[in-house]
Amino acid sequence: MAQQRPLPELDVDFLQENALTSVRLGIEDFQRCRLDPGSGGDPARALSAVRNLFAGILLLFKFKIAISVADPCDAASLIFNPPDIQPQADGAGGVEWTPVGRFKPTTIDVATIKKRFDGFNIEVNWEVINKLQTCRNHLEHLHPANTLGEVADFVAELFPILRDFIQTQLNEQPADLLGAAWQAMLEHHNFFVDTRAVCEAAWAEAGVPPRMLPWLEKCQCERCSSSLIRPPQDLLDGGASVEYQDETFTYLCLACGHADLIVPVMMKMLDKSHEYDPRNGEEASVEQCFECNRGTFVIAEQHCLWCEAELDYDRCSLCEEPLRQEDQHNDGLCGYHAHTYEKYMRD
């Protein structure tokens, strides 16, 4: 059997300090990227903010794993990537799986952190963490100056995760560990939550088709990717409606001031959630509605998200075959039986 070499050294206290430093630097970067350049602001610090903040939360996760065991060697074995496991002959016609080499100097990634948390019953909202990771990866491929709104959303989403983790898993108070950086995060989070509530209340008056509301909630500013968008007050005061003024109804971004049409953004969110690849044998799940001519008819649910049109006949009265919009003129028959009936009548 191959001899296992020593583990890399793990300084748990240093791990925690690195985590807190990353979060503090991330907040400093966030504050700098939002300032006007004339006041010392630097939009390019947006990407650095996201990198530091996400790295900080992952380091805190690793710190929690490390302090979950008493033996420093056990802690290191949980944090560093293990050696490769390779099959070896056992000399008796069988096989045994043996570690080859040493623990790697690199530490575990997000997927492995989740496995460690599962093993130690450490709870965290992984849905939000995955969302933040997707945001981080997305920002890596965009120019930071065009993503300030998305960075602001990122910080607001991170706040409750960081707060709950520090309080429940580390038994500490965030303000004690992070100082001024925590106060900055708190103020931004409160502003974000309050502003989003204002936006939601405004959209409730904008005449959005009820079944399109889930896609409105996913909309972001086309310029800065902020979710803090609302209908202009003058449109609301004039009685305009998204449902009936869909070609002219705009949104206003409260993060960057950009204004644009809201319906194309809603449709983009809808189409994104119903993407399909015909090369894999997949079929479209949304099609054009025969009533309102919008691409909002959900085939599986047999109704339109925009005008709420539904099928008069959903199954063939003879064979129970599901019917679609194009079958409605057959008076409850599928194409085959409608053709058979027409042929019978001709004969």
JOURFEN-V510298 format. One record per residue. N is the residue number from 1. PSI is psi in whole degrees, -180 to 180 (none if undefined). OMEGA is omega in degrees with one decimal (999 if undefined). Layout:
# JOURFEN-V510298
<<N;PSI;OMEGA> <N;PSI;OMEGA>>
This chain:
# JOURFEN-V510298
<<1;138;-179.0> <2;140;-179.2> <3;129;-179.6> <4;129;-178.1> <5;164;-175.7> <6;151;176.9> <7;152;171.0> <8;151;179.1> <9;144;179.5> <10;117;176.2> <11;102;-173.9> <12;-43;-179.9> <13;-40;178.4> <14;-35;177.7> <15;-45;178.6> <16;-43;-179.1> <17;-38;176.4> <18;-40;179.7> <19;-49;-178.1> <20;-37;177.4> <21;-41;179.3> <22;-42;179.1> <23;-45;179.8> <24;-45;179.2> <25;-37;179.0> <26;-42;178.8> <27;-39;176.5> <28;-44;177.5> <29;-41;-179.9> <30;-45;179.2> <31;-40;-179.1> <32;-38;-175.2> <33;-19;-177.4> <34;-12;179.3> <35;154;173.5> <36;138;-179.7> <37;-33;178.9> <38;-18;179.4> <39;19;179.1> <40;8;179.9> <41;156;-179.6> <42;98;-178.2> <43;-27;-178.4> <44;-14;179.3> <45;-4;-179.7> <46;-47;-178.5> <47;-39;177.6> <48;-36;178.7> <49;-48;-178.6> <50;-43;179.2> <51;-48;-177.4> <52;-42;-178.3> <53;-44;-179.3> <54;-40;176.7> <55;-38;-179.5> <56;-44;-179.5> <57;-36;177.8> <58;-38;177.6> <59;-37;175.8> <60;-38;176.7> <61;-44;180.0> <62;-38;177.2> <63;-43;178.6> <64;-42;178.4> <65;-44;-176.4> <66;-37;-178.1> <67;2;178.9> <68;-8;178.6> <69;155;-175.8> <70;-33;-175.0> <71;124;178.4> <72;-34;178.4> <73;-39;176.6> <74;-41;179.1> <75;-46;179.9> <76;-39;-179.1> <77;-24;178.9> <78;-26;-173.3> <79;-41;-178.4> <80;149;179.2> <81;131;-174.9> <82;165;175.8> <83;163;177.1> <84;146;177.0> <85;119;-176.3> <86;149;178.4> <87;140;177.1> <88;145;174.5> <89;137;-178.7> <90;3;178.0> <91;-2;-179.2> <92;26;178.9> <93;6;179.5> <94;-165;-177.6> <95;146;172.5> <96;146;-177.2> <97;122;-169.6> <98;137;173.3> <99;136;179.8> <100;125;-179.6> <101;-153;-176.2> <102;169;171.1> <103;138;-176.8> <104;154;178.7> <105;-7;178.8> <106;152;-178.9> <107;169;-171.7> <108;153;-179.0> <109;-174;-175.6> <110;-45;-177.7> <111;-40;-179.1> <112;-35;174.6> <113;-43;179.0> <114;-41;178.4> <115;-41;178.0> <116;-42;178.8> <117;-43;178.7> <118;-42;-178.6> <119;-29;-177.9> <120;12;178.2> <121;42;176.3> <122;122;-173.5> <123;138;174.4> <124;156;-179.2> <125;91;-175.3> <126;-23;177.1> <127;-43;178.5> <128;-39;178.4> <129;-44;178.4> <130;-37;177.5> <131;-43;179.1> <132;-37;178.1> <133;-41;176.7> <134;-42;177.9> <135;-45;179.5> <136;-46;179.8> <137;-38;179.3> <138;-44;-178.4> <139;-27;179.0> <140;-25;-175.0> <141;8;-179.9> <142;157;175.8> <143;126;-175.3> <144;-32;-177.2> <145;-21;-177.6> <146;8;-172.9> <147;21;-176.6> <148;-38;179.1> <149;-40;179.9> <150;-35;176.4> <151;-41;178.4> <152;-41;175.5> <153;-42;-178.5> <154;-48;-178.8> <155;-42;179.9> <156;-39;179.2> <157;-34;-177.4> <158;-30;-173.3> <159;-56;-176.9> <160;-31;177.7> <161;-49;-178.8> <162;-44;180.0> <163;-52;-175.8> <164;-38;-177.4> <165;-45;-179.4> <166;-40;-177.1> <167;-46;-172.4> <168;-32;-175.4> <169;-30;-179.5> <170;-8;-179.8> <171;40;177.9> <172;170;174.4> <173;129;-177.2> <174;-39;-179.0> <175;-35;179.8> <176;-36;-177.0> <177;-34;-170.3> <178;-12;174.6> <179;-130;-175.7> <180;-32;179.9> <181;-37;179.5> <182;-40;178.4> <183;-39;178.3> <184;-42;178.2> <185;-41;-179.7> <186;-47;-179.4> <187;-42;180.0> <188;-43;-179.1> <189;-45;179.8> <190;-42;177.3> <191;-44;-177.5> <192;-48;-178.4> <193;-44;-179.9> <194;-43;-178.3> <195;-39;178.4> <196;-36;177.0> <197;-39;176.8> <198;-43;179.2> <199;-46;-178.7> <200;-40;179.2> <201;-38;179.7> <202;-42;179.6> <203;-28;178.5> <204;-20;179.5> <205;3;-169.8> <206;5;177.0> <207;41;176.0> <208;131;176.5> <209;128;-172.9> <210;-39;-177.9> <211;-6;176.4> <212;-4;-177.9> <213;-39;177.9> <214;-31;-179.0> <215;-29;172.8> <216;-40;-178.6> <217;-23;179.7> <218;-7;-174.6> <219;145;175.6> <220;159;177.4> <221;134;-179.1> <222;-19;-179.9> <223;-50;-172.4> <224;-4;177.6> <225;17;176.0> <226;147;175.0> <227;-3;-178.6> <228;73;178.5> <229;147;-178.2> <230;162;175.0> <231;142;176.4> <232;142;-175.6> <233;-33;-178.4> <234;-31;176.5> <235;-42;178.1> <236;-43;-179.8> <237;-31;179.7> <238;2;177.8> <239;17;179.4> <240;153;-177.1> <241;135;176.8> <242;-39;-176.5> <243;-39;-173.9> <244;-18;175.2> <245;44;-172.6> <246;-22;-178.7> <247;-10;-177.2> <248;-12;-174.8> <249;128;-175.7> <250;170;169.8> <251;161;174.5> <252;127;178.6> <253;124;-179.6> <254;-8;179.1> <255;-41;-175.9> <256;-6;178.1> <257;2;-179.0> <258;142;176.3> <259;141;-179.0> <260;172;178.3> <261;138;-177.0> <262;-34;-174.5> <263;-44;177.1> <264;-34;178.6> <265;-42;177.0> <266;-43;-179.5> <267;-35;177.5> <268;-42;178.3> <269;-41;178.3> <270;-48;-179.0> <271;-37;-179.4> <272;-38;-179.0> <273;-15;-179.6> <274;27;178.3> <275;148;177.7> <276;158;-179.1> <277;105;-178.9> <278;-21;178.8> <279;-22;178.0> <280;13;-179.4> <281;8;179.7> <282;153;179.6> <283;156;178.8> <284;140;178.2> <285;-9;176.7> <286;140;179.8> <287;176;179.8> <288;135;179.1> <289;132;-179.3> <290;-18;-177.7> <291;-50;-174.9> <292;-4;177.2> <293;25;174.6> <294;153;-179.6> <295;57;-172.9> <296;16;178.9> <297;115;-179.2> <298;115;-171.8> <299;-46;-176.3> <300;-34;-178.0> <301;-11;174.8> <302;43;173.1> <303;163;-179.6> <304;134;179.7> <305;-22;-176.3> <306;-60;-175.5> <307;-4;178.2> <308;20;175.1> <309;143;178.8> <310;164;-179.6> <311;139;172.8> <312;-34;179.2> <313;120;-179.0> <314;-16;177.2> <315;149;178.3> <316;132;-177.8> <317;-13;-179.2> <318;-44;-174.3> <319;-1;179.6> <320;14;176.6> <321;134;177.7> <322;138;179.9> <323;157;177.8> <324;-177;-176.9> <325;-42;-176.2> <326;-10;179.2> <327;-5;-170.3> <328;-27;-179.3> <329;-2;-179.3> <330;9;177.1> <331;47;174.3> <332;10;178.1> <333;150;173.1> <334;171;-177.7> <335;-41;-178.1> <336;-50;-176.6> <337;-29;175.1> <338;-42;178.6> <339;-42;179.6> <340;-41;-179.8> <341;-43;179.3> <342;-40;179.5> <343;-41;179.0> <344;-43;-178.3> <345;-36;178.8> <346;-38;-178.5> <347;none;999>>
